[in-house]
Amino acid sequence: MKRTLPRLTTALATFTIAAAGVVVLGSPAQAAPCGSFQKKEFPTSGYNTDLTIKLCVTQTSEGEVRATADGHWTDGGGVRKFDNFDLQVRLEGEGGVNILKTTCDYTSEINRLSSGGFQCHTTWLEPATARGLTADGTVYYDFDADGKGGYSWGLQGTPAA
């Protein structure tokens, strides 16, 4: 019960920061609907670390397109949680063909901070007439000192544009 208020405060702060970024930076039009929020609890040392991610395909008014993953974590920090924590984001064409991809490493942030937000995105793709673009992603993680190697969590991609 005593952990509910910090989680709610963190979630509200993350939402407020994200909303402020949209207002200040401008809002690119979405080329396709975003996917739903995807959540996972990782059985880490101390408190289990919780992660929430939402994938989107976004498009600028000039027609440039990219894949984006927005999210946040709670119950990180305190003790070392991960040897590695990477988020790979992909912009895919019809048939799941990778067009662009990037990998963002959040290992040190999650190990250091109890909560935080992130945005990982591909570079912009020049205006294209291609249909069927989707955002997809995979989380690659390795628990601290468990000796079992790494794992992956395949995220569900967005609907096609």
Salt bridges, closest charged atoms under 4 A:
ASP50 OD2 - ARG7 NH2 3.25
ASP75 OD1 - ARG3 NH2 1.92
ASP75 OD2 - ARG7 NH2 2.37
ASP83 OD1 - ARG80 NH2 3.26
GLU92 OE2 - ARG90 NE 3.08
ASP136 OD2 - ARG90 NH2 3.62
ASP144 OD1 - ARG80 NE 2.84
